[in-house]
Amino acid sequence: MKDTRLPITGMSCTNCAAAIERKMRELQGVSAASVDFAGEKLKISFDPDQLDERGIIAHVKQIGYGVATGKTELPITGLQDLSDAMRLETLLVGQNGILAASVSYGTERATVEFIPGMTSIAELGVVMRQAGFDLVQAGNTEELEDVEANVRAAELSEQFRMLIIGVIFSLPLILYSMARDCRLAGFSHDQFMMLVPATIVQFIVGWQYYVGAYKSIRAGSANMDVLIVMGSSAAYLSSLGVTLGLVNSPYVYYETGAGIITIIRLGKFLEARAKGQTSAALKALMGLRARTACVIREDAEIQINIESVVVGDTVVVRPGEKVPVDGIICDGRSAFDESMITGESMPVNKGRGDEVIGATINCEGLIKFEATKIGKNTVLSQIIRLVQEAQGSKAPIEKLTDEIGRYFVPVIIGVALLTFIGWLLVAHKEWTQAMINAVAVLVIACPCAIGLATPTAIIVGTAKGAENGILFKNSETLERAGRVSIVVLDKTGTITQGEPEVTDIIAASSQKLSAEEILNITASAELGSEHPLGRAVVKSGKNKGLHLVAPDQFRAVSGFGIRATVADQRVIIGSPRFMLNEGIAIEVLQQDVARLQAEGKTAMIVAVSMHNDPESIQAIGIVAVADTLKPGSVEAIAELRRLGLDVVMITGDNQRTADWIAKQVGIDRVLAEILPGEKAAEVRKLQSAGATTDLSRPVVAMVGDGINDAPALAQADIGIALGTGTDVAIAAAGITLISGDLRGVGRAISLSRGTMQTIVQNLIWAFFYNICLVPIAAFGLLIPMFAAGAMALSSVFVVTNSLRLRGYDMRTFAAPRLLLYKFFRRYRSVWRRR
């Protein structure tokens, strides 16, 4: 299956999104389709053998909507003849995101039609170079990415133009109608004069709503456009009937139809502007990319566009410059500002062999590094991709609102019909009065506010997280993280540095070996180990200048220790439990082991074969290592407690070592001596503890960084991986903390709670608005123009409330409040005193 994201145009409400989803799922070869109304994106999974992007776009257009596509020209070199041009054309058409390509041998240019965000000039350049061609220049680096932004800007500009036309013709019409009703103005047959501006507004300014209503009905649903068209057309057509003498009534309502359309145009314009701001943080991330790079080629420094950098290039970065791509430093040392990626404000010192991240800033010295990741493989590009995927996914609560929106418009049409019949037959009012009340019902209802309540908050929340180095895999994770009640922390590499050091070497009283000899044997045996404890012993041996011998027959026993052969001697190193399993006597070392464990150190017993007899293995001593706490671990756990969470530490270390570390950071609950394969089972136990149903069971988050944490991360309700950990752990997690700072756990949970609180506020407003104002309109207490204004502003309110998340302080866990909260809080004390 192939996944594609297409930017959609022409949607007016969530019912449009639902119609596109439904039609896409009916296509043969499509396994999943989801439309993000707020982000205006279609995410679709399909079988490329049965369908392609061109077919999908054609079906979207057939439904009545559009897809933003772009065209660009790329100057190329290396074309020898017409067959080369045809070969390159075929090659380009086969690339992901390319809809059509035409290569001219005469002009040496390739004209490419593409889907924004699906490909880049850098990727096309790589394909061309691999085929023996090249780009003369990369061209405008933003050209491919800015196509969608240009389409959205054009839509907004058109909205504004139509709004101005609506205001120019509607405002005089409304003022004249008010003066006419008060008998301050008017003349015979002035309805014909009122007909002209009303017609212009109805069928020029309001034509978009007629088209939208037609598309919606043709797709088998009813959206907000249907309500607007029915309401404004009822006012216009009844007035037209009076003007032409077909209807016997002294009243015309041209200003009502024109006012409804113009006011809704105003609301839609403000809504579109506000929606554009919800993705401002993501656009800022995209803008972080460097435009050029200084590389060394043929022993000379040259300045090239970022798209021309290839893996293996030596890149030069001077103080104050941006790092153009990801790579590894080969010369120089400097401090780097990584705040735009990790959210941490302190510069990070790096030297030879350290990784640098594209878009970070070199603060001090000149460095040279080898490019290892370019284009969409860089850390920044992956962050942008993850944020886009999270914003495009649907949270469980959003699926519920979509289902409500599906039935909302038909119900409102039914209420409007009952209103008309009730005023006509029950209240015995004139049909004009009944019609006006029915129109008010049609235009007061706002399905858009319900549809925007969740996605706008999700977009702002995920972007806010990315700004602070917190990546949510999808919106379901963002929603669920706020309900976490238990946080399980792996010890090694999460709470501690994961880089222990040798602290003690103790020889058994029965053996006449020096500490140096014991370290030599231990470090030689651990040369084959990848475990942090083993690496610490090897590092200590090398630092002391010992001659280490590579081991034979090395074997690691997960969670226990190792077996190896060093210089024809069998060596066993591991925990006291491992020694007992192997039948090795350790009584003479028990007291030292207990003392070291009480100090929070890991005691590794070393046993070797004696007198060249491989079967006679005796314990010769202890090598103790200790892991140090990560900076910020104590503060991070205090923050988790402040959030009301139960914090649990899980580790394979012995109980005493685990208790010592837990005491230092303030954790009361410790699960020690847990083997890597048992961590997932322990998480499962915590999930089921005290639960009678799925709804009552605790929500457990697991925080880890290693390969052995991956099963537990997958088992937990929320897996949180540190960005400094392994790719396996990150892949299994729902949340990734790029900086590896444990304090990000509390901030991620806090952000989730703030986002969910905003969603709840939006939904309360949207439902309260519709439930309260629809009956008020039905009882004739609202004129249609006021109803249209209230409907337009309700969507603006929801989007504006979501935008307030941009100022959410995750460090102080200050919850965002409703727009009117400060007002009520300020006057509450005054009211109580009175």
C-alpha positions in Angstrom: 0.0 0.0 0.0 1.1 3.6 -0.7 0.3 6.6 1.5 -0.3 10.0 0.0 -1.2 13.4 1.4 -3.1 15.8 -0.9 -3.9 19.4 -0.2 -7.7 19.9 -0.8 -9.4 23.1 -1.9 -13.1 24.1 -2.0 -14.3 22.6 1.4 -16.6 24.8 3.4 -17.4 22.6 6.4 -16.9 19.2 8.0 -19.7 17.6 5.9 -17.6 18.4 2.8 -14.7 16.5 4.4 -17.0 13.6 5.3 -18.3 13.4 1.7 -14.7 13.3 0.3 -13.8 10.6 2.8 -16.8 8.5 1.9 -16.3 8.7 -1.9 -12.5 8.0 -1.6 -13.2 4.8 0.5 -15.5 3.6 -2.3 -12.6 3.6 -4.8 -11.2 0.2 -5.7 -7.7 -0.2 -4.2 -8.2 2.3 -1.4 -7.7 0.8 2.1 -8.1 4.0 4.2 -9.0 7.7 3.6 -9.1 10.5 6.1 -9.7 14.3 5.5 -8.4 16.9 8.0 -10.9 19.8 7.5 -8.8 22.3 9.6 -5.6 21.4 7.8 -7.4 20.9 4.4 -5.5 17.7 3.7 -6.6 14.2 2.4 -4.5 11.3 3.7 -5.2 8.2 1.6 -3.7 4.7 1.5 -4.1 2.8 -1.8 -2.8 0.0 -3.9 -0.5 1.5 -6.6 -1.3 -1.4 -8.9 -4.9 -0.5 -9.0 -4.8 3.3 -8.6 -2.5 6.3 -8.8 -2.4 9.9 -7.6 -3.7 11.2 -11.0 -6.8 8.9 -10.6 -7.4 10.1 -7.0 -7.2 13.7 -8.1 -9.6 13.1 -10.9 -12.1 11.5 -8.5 -11.7 14.4 -6.1 -12.5 16.9 -8.9 -15.4 14.7 -10.0 -17.0 15.1 -6.6 -16.7 18.9 -7.0 -13.5 19.8 -5.0 -9.9 20.5 -6.0 -6.4 19.5 -5.3 -3.6 22.1 -5.1 -0.9 21.1 -7.6 2.1 23.1 -9.0 4.3 23.3 -12.0 8.0 24.2 -12.3 10.8 24.2 -14.8 14.2 22.7 -14.0 17.2 23.5 -16.2 19.3 20.3 -16.7 22.5 19.2 -18.2 23.8 15.9 -19.6 21.2 15.4 -22.4 23.0 13.9 -25.4 20.1 13.3 -27.7 16.3 12.9 -27.9 16.4 9.4 -26.4 18.0 10.8 -23.2 15.2 13.3 -22.9 12.6 10.6 -23.2 14.4 8.4 -20.7 14.6 11.2 -18.2 10.9 12.0 -18.8 10.0 8.4 -18.0 12.2 8.4 -14.9 10.6 11.6 -13.5 7.0 10.5 -14.1 7.8 7.4 -12.0 8.8 9.5 -8.9 6.6 9.9 -5.9 4.4 13.0 -6.1 5.1 13.7 -9.8 1.9 13.9 -11.8 3.4 14.7 -15.2 6.8 15.5 -16.7 8.0 16.8 -20.0 11.7 17.1 -21.0 12.7 19.3 -23.9 16.0 18.3 -25.6 16.1 21.6 -27.4 15.8 23.9 -24.4 17.4 21.4 -21.9 14.6 22.0 -19.5 12.2 19.6 -17.6 8.7 20.8 -16.9 7.3 19.0 -13.9 3.7 19.0 -12.5 3.8 17.9 -8.8 1.9 17.6 -5.6 3.2 20.0 -3.0 5.0 18.3 -0.1 5.3 15.0 -1.8 8.7 15.7 -3.4 11.5 18.2 -3.5 14.1 19.6 -5.8 16.8 17.9 -3.8 15.2 14.5 -4.4 14.7 15.1 -8.1 18.3 16.2 -8.3 19.5 12.9 -6.7 17.4 10.9 -9.2 18.8 12.9 -12.1 22.4 12.5 -11.0 22.0 8.7 -10.5 20.7 8.5 -14.1 23.7 10.5 -15.5 22.1 14.0 -15.7 22.3 17.0 -13.4 20.6 20.3 -12.5 22.2 23.5 -13.8 21.0 25.1 -10.6 18.6 24.2 -7.9 16.4 27.2 -8.7 14.1 28.7 -6.1 14.5 26.5 -3.1 11.0 27.3 -1.8 9.3 26.9 -5.2 8.0 23.4 -4.7 7.0 23.9 -1.1 5.3 27.3 -1.5 2.8 26.2 -4.1 0.2 25.1 -1.6 0.8 28.3 0.4 0.2 30.3 -2.8 -3.0 28.5 -3.4 -4.3 29.2 0.1 -3.2 32.9 -0.2 -5.1 33.1 -3.5 -8.2 31.6 -1.9 -8.0 34.2 1.0 -7.5 37.0 -1.5 -10.6 35.9 -3.4 -12.6 35.7 -0.1 -11.6 39.3 0.7 -12.5 40.5 -2.8 -15.9 39.0 -2.6 -16.4 40.4 1.0 -15.6 43.9 -0.3 -18.1 43.5 -3.2 -20.7 42.2 -0.7 -20.2 45.2 1.7 -20.3 47.7 -1.2 -23.7 46.5 -2.3 -25.2 45.2 0.9 -24.6 48.1 3.2 -26.5 50.7 1.2 -29.3 48.2 0.6 -29.6 47.5 4.4 -29.6 51.2 5.3 -32.2 52.0 2.6 -34.4 49.2 3.7 -34.2 50.4 7.4 -35.1 53.9 6.3 -37.9 52.6 4.1 -39.4 50.6 7.0 -39.3 53.7 9.1 -41.0 55.7 6.3 -38.0 58.0 6.0 -37.3 57.0 2.4 -39.0 55.2 -0.5 -40.8 55.8 -3.7 -43.0 53.8 -6.0 -41.6 50.6 -7.4 -38.4 51.0 -5.5 -38.3 47.2 -5.2 -36.8 47.2 -8.7 -33.9 49.4 -7.5 -33.4 47.1 -4.5 -33.5 44.1 -6.8 -30.2 45.1 -8.5 -27.7 45.1 -5.6 -29.5 42.1 -4.0 -29.1 40.1 -7.2 -25.4 41.0 -7.5 -24.8 39.9 -3.9 -27.0 36.8 -4.1 -25.5 35.3 -7.3 -22.0 36.8 -7.5 -20.9 37.1 -3.9 -22.9 34.1 -2.9 -22.3 31.9 -5.9 -19.7 29.9 -4.0 -22.4 28.7 -1.6 -24.6 27.6 -4.5 -21.7 25.6 -6.0 -20.9 24.1 -2.6 -24.5 23.2 -1.9 -24.7 21.5 -5.4 -21.5 19.5 -4.7 -22.7 18.4 -1.3 -26.1 17.2 -2.5 -24.6 15.5 -5.5 -22.2 13.7 -3.1 -25.2 12.5 -1.1 -24.9 14.7 2.0 -25.9 18.2 3.1 -23.4 20.8 4.4 -23.4 24.3 5.7 -23.7 25.7 2.2 -27.1 24.1 1.9 -28.4 26.0 4.9 -27.0 29.3 3.7 -28.5 28.8 0.2 -31.9 27.8 1.5 -32.0 30.7 4.0 -30.8 33.5 1.7 -32.7 32.1 -1.4 -36.0 32.0 0.5 -35.6 35.7 1.4 -34.5 36.6 -2.1 -37.1 34.6 -4.1 -40.0 35.6 -1.9 -39.0 39.3 -2.4 -38.6 38.7 -6.2 -42.1 37.2 -6.3 -43.5 40.4 -4.6 -41.5 42.6 -7.0 -42.9 40.8 -10.0 -46.4 40.8 -8.7 -46.6 37.0 -8.3 -47.0 37.2 -4.5 -49.4 39.5 -2.8 -47.5 41.1 0.0 -46.3 44.6 0.8 -42.9 43.4 2.3 -39.7 42.6 0.5 -36.6 41.1 2.2 -33.8 41.8 -0.2 -31.6 43.1 2.5 -32.0 39.9 4.5 -30.7 37.6 1.8 -27.8 40.1 0.9 -27.0 40.6 4.6 -26.9 36.9 5.4 -24.4 36.2 2.5 -22.2 39.2 3.3 -22.0 38.6 7.0 -21.2 34.9 6.5 -18.5 36.0 3.9 -17.0 38.2 6.7 -17.1 35.3 9.1 -15.5 32.9 6.6 -12.8 35.4 5.8 -11.9 35.8 9.5 -12.1 32.1 10.0 -9.7 31.4 7.1 -7.2 34.0 8.5 -7.4 32.4 11.9 -7.0 28.9 10.5 -3.9 30.0 8.6 -2.4 31.1 11.9 -2.9 27.6 13.5 -0.2 26.2 11.2 2.1 29.2 11.6 4.4 27.2 14.0 4.8 24.4 11.4 5.6 27.0 8.7 8.2 28.5 11.0 9.8 25.1 11.4 9.9 24.8 7.6 11.5 28.3 7.4 14.4 27.1 9.7 16.1 25.3 6.8 19.3 26.9 5.5 19.2 28.0 1.9 22.9 27.5 1.0 25.9 25.5 2.1 29.7 26.0 1.9 31.3 22.7 0.8 34.8 21.6 -0.1 35.2 20.2 -3.6 38.4 19.8 -5.4 40.3 21.4 -2.5 38.3 24.6 -2.8 35.4 26.0 -0.8 32.4 26.8 -2.9 28.9 28.1 -2.0 26.0 25.9 -3.3 22.3 25.7 -2.9 21.2 23.3 -0.2 19.7 20.9 -2.7 23.1 20.3 -4.3 24.7 18.9 -1.1 25.2 15.2 -1.4 26.0 12.6 1.3 29.7 12.5 1.9 30.3 16.2 1.2 32.6 18.0 3.6 30.7 21.1 4.8 32.2 24.2 6.4 30.2 26.1 9.0 31.5 29.4 10.5 30.4 31.0 13.7 26.9 32.5 13.5 26.0 30.3 10.5 23.3 27.7 10.3 24.2 24.0 9.9 22.8 23.2 6.5 22.3 19.4 6.8 22.9 16.6 9.3 26.4 15.2 9.7 29.3 14.2 11.8 32.1 16.7 12.8 35.5 15.7 11.3 37.4 18.9 12.3 36.9 21.6 14.9 34.9 22.2 18.1 32.1 24.6 18.9 28.9 25.1 20.8 25.5 24.8 19.0 22.2 26.4 19.6 19.7 23.5 19.2 16.7 25.3 20.8 14.8 25.4 17.6 14.9 21.5 17.4 15.0 20.3 21.1 13.4 23.3 22.9 16.5 23.5 25.2 17.9 27.0 25.4 21.5 26.1 26.6 24.1 25.7 23.8 25.5 22.2 23.4 29.3 21.7 23.1 30.4 19.3 20.3 33.7 18.2 18.8 35.1 15.6 16.5 32.9 12.5 16.1 29.7 14.3 17.4 26.6 14.6 15.3 25.3 18.0 14.2 21.7 18.7 13.3 20.6 20.7 10.3 19.1 24.2 11.0 20.9 24.5 14.3 23.3 27.5 14.8 27.0 27.4 15.2 27.7 29.7 18.1 31.5 29.8 18.5 34.2 28.2 16.3 34.7 27.1 12.7 33.9 23.4 12.1 34.0 20.9 9.2 31.6 18.0 9.1 30.7 15.2 6.7 27.1 15.3 5.4 25.3 12.1 6.4 21.6 13.0 5.9 20.1 15.4 3.3 16.7 16.3 2.0 13.8 14.5 3.7 16.2 12.3 5.8 17.3 15.2 8.0 16.1 15.4 11.6 14.2 18.7 10.8 12.4 17.1 7.8 11.4 14.1 9.9 10.1 16.4 12.6 8.0 18.3 10.0 6.7 15.0 8.6 5.7 13.7 12.1 3.9 16.9 13.0 2.0 16.9 9.6 1.0 13.2 10.2 -0.1 14.0 13.7 -2.1 17.0 12.6 -3.7 15.0 9.8 -4.8 12.1 12.0 -8.2 12.1 13.8 -8.6 11.9 17.6 -11.3 9.6 18.9 -13.3 12.6 20.1 -13.1 14.1 16.6 -14.7 11.0 15.1 -17.7 11.5 17.4 -18.1 15.1 16.3 -17.9 14.1 12.6 -20.8 11.6 13.2 -22.8 14.4 14.9 -22.1 16.7 11.9 -23.3 14.1 9.5 -26.9 14.3 10.9 -26.8 18.0 11.9 -27.8 19.7 8.7 -30.8 17.4 7.9 -32.1 17.9 11.5 -31.8 21.7 11.2 -33.7 21.7 7.9 -36.4 19.7 9.7 -36.5 22.2 12.6 -36.8 25.1 10.1 -39.6 23.4 8.3 -41.4 22.8 11.6 -40.8 26.4 12.5 -42.4 27.6 9.3 -45.4 25.3 9.7 -45.8 26.2 13.4 -45.9 29.9 12.9 -48.2 29.5 9.9 -50.7 27.0 11.2 -50.4 27.2 15.0 -49.6 30.9 15.6 -51.7 31.9 12.6 -49.1 34.4 11.4 -48.6 35.6 7.9 -46.4 33.4 5.7 -43.7 36.1 5.5 -43.3 36.2 9.3 -43.1 32.4 9.3 -40.6 32.4 6.5 -38.3 34.9 8.2 -38.3 32.8 11.4 -37.5 29.7 9.4 -34.7 31.5 7.7 -33.3 32.6 11.1 -33.2 28.9 12.1 -31.4 27.9 8.9 -28.7 30.5 9.2 -28.1 30.4 13.0 -27.1 26.7 13.0 -23.4 26.3 12.7 -21.9 22.8 12.0 -18.5 24.4 11.3 -18.0 25.4 14.9 -18.5 21.7 15.9 -16.2 20.5 13.1 -13.4 23.0 13.9 -13.5 22.4 17.7 -11.1 19.5 17.7 -8.8 19.7 14.7 -7.8 23.4 15.3 -6.7 22.6 18.8 -4.8 19.5 17.7 -2.9 21.5 15.0 -1.9 24.1 17.5 -1.1 21.6 20.2 1.1 19.4 18.0 3.0 22.4 16.6 3.5 23.7 20.1 5.0 20.4 21.1 7.3 20.4 18.1 8.6 23.8 19.1 9.6 22.4 22.5 11.1 19.1 21.2 8.0 17.0 21.9 6.7 15.0 18.9 3.3 13.2 19.1 2.9 10.3 16.6 -0.8 11.0 16.1 -3.7 13.0 17.6 -5.0 9.9 19.5 -1.7 9.9 21.5 -2.1 13.6 22.2 -5.6 13.0 23.5 -4.7 9.9 25.6 -1.6 11.4 27.2 -3.7 13.8 29.2 -5.4 10.8 30.9 -2.2 9.2 32.1 -2.3 8.2 35.8 0.9 6.1 36.2 4.3 6.9 34.7 6.9 4.0 34.5 10.5 5.2 34.1 13.3 2.9 33.0 16.4 3.6 35.1 19.4 3.2 32.9 19.6 6.0 30.2 16.3 7.5 31.3 16.8 8.6 34.9 20.5 8.1 34.9 23.2 8.9 32.3 23.4 5.3 31.2 27.2 5.7 31.2 28.4 4.1 34.5 32.0 4.3 35.7 34.1 1.8 37.7 34.2 2.9 41.3 35.6 -0.1 43.3 37.7 -3.2 42.6 37.8 -5.7 45.4 39.9 -8.9 45.4 38.6 -12.0 47.2 40.6 -12.7 50.4 41.4 -16.2 49.2 43.1 -14.9 46.0 46.4 -13.1 45.6 45.4 -10.9 42.7 45.9 -7.1 42.5 43.0 -4.8 41.6 44.8 -4.1 38.3 44.9 -7.8 37.4 41.3 -8.2 38.2 40.4 -5.2 36.0 42.6 -6.5 33.2 40.8 -9.9 33.1 37.3 -8.2 33.4 38.0 -5.5 30.8 39.4 -8.1 28.3 36.3 -10.3 28.7 34.0 -7.3 28.3 35.6 -6.3 25.0 32.8 -8.2 23.3 30.0 -6.6 25.3 27.6 -3.8 24.2 26.1 -3.4 27.6 26.8 0.0 29.3 28.3 -1.8 32.4 30.7 -3.7 30.1 31.7 -0.6 28.2 32.4 1.2 31.5 34.8 -1.5 32.5 36.6 -1.5 29.1 36.8 2.3 29.2 38.4 2.1 32.7 40.9 -0.5 31.6 41.9 1.5 28.5 42.2 4.7 30.6 44.7 2.9 32.9 46.7 1.7 29.9 46.2 -2.0 30.4 46.9 -4.4 27.6 43.5 -6.0 26.9 43.2 -9.3 25.1 40.2 -9.9 22.8 38.0 -12.7 24.2 37.0 -16.0 22.5 33.6 -17.7 22.7 31.9 -14.5 24.1 28.3 -14.9 25.1 26.0 -12.4 26.8 23.3 -13.8 29.0 20.6 -11.1 29.0 19.9 -9.6 32.4 22.5 -11.8 34.2 26.0 -11.3 32.8 28.5 -12.7 30.3 30.6 -15.8 29.6 33.9 -15.6 27.7 37.3 -17.2 27.3 40.4 -15.0 27.8 43.9 -16.4 27.2 42.5 -19.9 27.6 40.9 -19.1 30.9 37.1 -19.3 31.3 35.7 -16.1 32.7 32.2 -15.5 34.1 31.1 -12.0 35.1 27.7 -11.1 36.4 25.3 -10.6 39.3 25.3 -12.7 42.5 22.2 -14.4 41.2 24.1 -15.5 38.0 26.9 -16.9 40.1 24.5 -19.0 42.2 22.9 -20.3 39.0 26.3 -21.3 37.8 27.1 -23.0 41.1 30.0 -20.7 42.0 30.6 -20.0 45.7 30.5 -16.3 46.6 30.2 -16.4 50.4 33.5 -14.6 51.0 32.3 -11.7 48.9 28.7 -11.4 50.2 29.5 -8.7 52.8 31.3 -6.5 50.2 28.5 -7.1 47.7 25.9 -6.0 50.3 27.9 -2.9 51.2 28.3 -1.8 47.6 24.7 -2.4 46.8 23.7 -0.3 49.8 25.7 2.5 48.3 23.7 2.3 45.1 26.5 0.6 43.1 26.2 -2.4 40.8 28.5 -5.2 42.0 29.7 -7.5 39.2 31.4 -10.7 40.6 34.3 -11.9 38.5 35.0 -15.7 38.4 37.8 -17.5 36.4 39.0 -21.0 35.9 41.9 -21.9 38.1 45.1 -24.0 37.5 44.3 -24.4 33.8 41.3 -26.5 34.8 38.3 -25.1 32.9 35.8 -26.8 35.3 37.2 -25.4 38.5 35.9 -21.8 38.4 36.3 -19.6 41.5 35.2 -16.0 42.3 38.3 -13.8 42.3 36.8 -10.4 43.1 34.3 -7.7 42.5 34.2 -4.8 40.1 31.7 -2.2 41.1 30.3 0.5 38.8 27.8 3.3 39.5 25.6 5.3 37.2 25.1 9.0 37.7 21.8 10.8 37.5 20.9 12.8 34.5 20.7 16.6 35.0 17.1 17.5 35.6 15.9 14.0 36.7 15.0 15.2 40.2 13.1 18.2 38.8 11.4 16.0 36.2 10.0 13.6 38.8 8.9 16.5 41.1 7.0 17.9 38.1 5.3 14.5 37.5 4.2 14.4 41.2 2.9 18.0 40.8 0.7 16.7 38.0 -0.8 14.2 40.4 0.9 11.1 38.8 2.0 7.9 40.4 5.7 7.4 39.4 7.2 3.9 39.2 10.9 3.1 38.4 11.6 -0.2 36.6 15.1 -1.7 36.3 17.1 -4.9 36.0 19.4 -3.8 38.8 19.2 -5.3 42.3 16.8 -4.0 44.8 19.3 -2.1 46.9 20.8 -0.3 43.9 17.4 0.6 42.6 16.2 1.8 46.0 19.3 4.0 46.3 18.6 5.7 42.9 14.9 6.0 43.7 15.6 7.7 47.0 17.9 10.2 45.3 15.2 11.3 42.8 12.1 11.0 45.1 10.5 7.8 43.7 8.6 5.6 46.3 7.7 2.7 44.1 10.4 0.5 42.6 10.3 -2.6 40.4 13.8 -4.1 40.6 15.6 -7.1 39.2 13.2 -7.1 36.2 14.6 -8.9 33.1 14.2 -7.1 29.8 11.6 -9.6 28.6 9.6 -9.1 31.8 9.2 -5.3 31.5 6.1 -5.5 29.2 4.5 -8.0 31.6 5.1 -5.6 34.5 3.4 -2.8 32.6 0.5 -5.1 31.8 0.1 -5.8 35.6 0.0 -2.0 36.3 -2.6 -1.6 33.6 -4.9 -4.2 35.1 -4.3 -3.4 38.8 -7.7 -2.5 40.4 -9.5 -2.4 37.1 -13.0 -3.9 36.7 -13.6 -2.5 33.1 -11.5 -1.0 30.4 -12.8 2.4 31.3 -11.7 2.1 35.0 -8.2 0.7 34.4 -5.2 3.0 34.9 -3.7 4.7 31.9 0.0 3.8 32.0 2.9 5.7 30.3 6.2 4.0 29.8 9.4 6.0 29.4 12.5 4.4 27.9 15.3 4.7 25.5 16.8 1.2 24.7 16.0 -1.7 22.4 15.0 -3.8 25.5 12.4 -1.1 26.3 10.6 -1.4 23.0 8.1 -4.2 24.1 7.2 -2.3 27.2 6.8 1.0 25.2 4.4 -0.9 22.8 2.5 -2.5 25.7 1.9 0.8 27.6 -1.0 3.0 26.7 1.5 5.8 26.0 5.1 5.0 25.0 7.5 7.9 25.5 10.9 7.5 23.9 13.9 9.7 24.5 15.3 11.1 21.2 18.8 10.1 22.4 17.8 6.5 22.4 17.6 3.8 19.8 15.5 3.9 16.6 13.6 0.8 17.8 12.5 2.5 20.9 11.5 5.6 19.1 9.5 3.6 16.5 7.6 1.8 19.3 6.7 5.0 21.1 3.8 7.4 20.7 5.7 10.4 21.9 9.4 11.2 21.2 11.4 13.7 23.3 14.0 15.0 20.9 16.3 16.4 23.5 16.3 13.3 25.7 15.5 15.5 28.7 13.3 13.7 31.2 11.5 17.0 32.1 9.8 16.7 28.7 7.6 13.9 30.0 5.7 16.2 32.4 5.5 18.9 29.7 4.1 16.5 27.2 1.4 15.3 29.6 0.7 18.9 30.6 0.4 20.0 26.9 -2.0 17.1 26.3 -4.2 18.2 29.2 -4.1 21.8 28.0 -5.1 20.7 24.5 -7.9 18.5 25.7 -9.2 21.3 27.9 -9.2 23.6 24.9 -11.1 21.0 22.8 -13.7 20.6 25.6 -14.1 24.4 25.8 -14.6 24.5 22.0 -17.2 21.7 22.1 -19.1 23.2 25.0 -19.3 26.5 23.2 -20.3 24.9 19.9 -23.0 22.7 21.3 -24.2 25.3 23.8 -24.4 27.8 20.9 -26.5 25.5 18.7 -28.7 24.1 21.4 -29.6 27.5 22.8 -29.8 29.7 19.8 -31.7 27.4 17.4 -34.8 27.4 19.7 -34.5 31.2 20.2 -34.5 31.7 16.4 -37.4 29.2 16.1 -39.5 31.3 18.6 -38.9 34.4 16.4 -36.6 36.2 18.8 -33.7 36.6 16.3 -33.8 38.4 12.9 -31.9 36.5 10.1 -29.0 39.0 9.8 -28.2 38.8 13.5 -28.5 35.0 13.2 -26.0 35.0 10.3 -23.6 37.2 12.3 -23.8 34.9 15.3 -23.2 31.8 13.1 -20.2 33.4 11.5 -18.6 34.5 14.7 -19.1 31.1 16.4 -16.5 29.5 14.1 -14.1 32.5 14.7 -14.5 32.0 18.4 -13.6 28.3 18.3 -10.5 29.0 16.1 -9.4 31.9 18.2 -9.7 29.9 21.4 -7.6 27.2 19.9 -4.9 29.7 18.9 -4.5 30.7 22.6 -2.7 27.3 23.1 0.3 29.0 21.4 0.9 30.9 24.6 0.4 27.8 26.9 3.2 27.5 29.5 4.1 23.8 29.8 6.7 24.5 32.5 4.3 26.0 35.0 1.4 23.8 33.9 -0.9 26.8 33.7 -4.1 25.6 32.1 -5.6 27.7 29.3 -9.0 29.3 30.1 -12.0 30.4 28.1 -11.9 33.8 26.6 -14.3 35.2 29.2 -12.7 33.4 32.2 -10.6 36.4 33.2 -13.6 38.7 33.1 -15.7 36.4 35.3 -12.8 35.8 37.7 -12.2 39.6 38.1 -15.8 40.3 39.0 -16.6 37.2 41.0 -15.2 38.6 44.2 -17.1 41.9 43.7 -20.4 40.0 43.1 -19.8 37.9 46.3 -19.3 41.0 48.4 -22.5 42.5 47.1 
